């Protein structure tokens, strides 16, 4: 009987909360529920993926960010009851545009 070979997974796969497409963890930006500059609950970027707590992943593009905001995906994915301000994340994406691939 032939044995099926499994291909090794090189990097964990995550789903973008904006476009809902699957991608490797290294292609996505992790976001967490935290405090914005005004001290209110907000979605904050976690580029080093070291912040404690539940995280969600997003392609670092304006299109995926806008889809996630429109769908209210951050509140659902991060499992928080009250609405989260997405402004700090939007400002981060504006200041750090995605790298183009060659």
N, C-alpha and C positions, 0 to 999 in steps of 0.2 A: 504494500500500500504506500503510495507516494505521500510524502509529508509536505504540507504547505509551508512555504517560507514567508516570514513576515519581514517587511522592510522596516529598518530601524527609523524611529521618529527622531529627527535631529533637534527639533525645537518644539516646545509645547504649542498646541493650536488653541486659539481663542477666537471668540466671535465679537465683531465690532457692534457696539450698541446702536450705532447710527445706521449703517447700511445692512447690517446683519450678515455680512460675508465673513467667512472664516479665513484667518491668516495666522502666520506664526506670531508668537508673542513678541518677538523682536521688531516686527513691523508695526505694532500697535502701541499707543500711549496708554499707560494705566492711569486711571483717575480714581479719586477717593472722595468721600464726604469729609469736609473739613470746615475751617473757618475762612471766610473771605477777609479782605483788608478792613472791612467795616465791622468784623466780629460776628457776622451773621452766618448761618449754615450755607455752605456753597460747595460746588463741585470744584476740586482743585487738582491740578496735574501732579502726577507722581512719576516723573521721568526715570528715576532710579529704581522704581518698583520696590521701595523699602518701607513705605509708610505702613503702619499697622492698620488693621481693619479690612473690611470688605472692599474690593476694588472692582472696577469695570474697565473694559478696554475699548479703545476708539482709534480709528485711523486718524492720524494727525492732519486732517484736511478740513477746510471750511465746509465742504459739502456734507461730510459725515457728522460734523459738529451740529450743523443746522438741522439735519434729519433727526438726530438724537434729541435736540431741544424741542422740535416740533412734535415728536412722538412721546415726550416726557419720559424718555428712556432712562435718564440718570436716576430719578427718584425710584423707579421700579428696580433697576439693576442693583442699586446700592442699598435697597431695602430700607428706605427712610420714610417716615410718615409725612412730614411736612415738605413743602416744595423747597428745592435747592436753587440758589442763584447760580447760573452758569457763566456769569460774567468773568470771573477770574480765569476760567478755562479758555474762554474766547479771547481774552487779552493775551494769554500765553501762546495760543496758536497764531495770533497775529504777529507776536514778537519772534516766534520760532517757526517760520514756514517750513513745510515738509521738504526734505531733501529730494531732489530729482534723481531718478535712477538712470545710469548711463545706458 
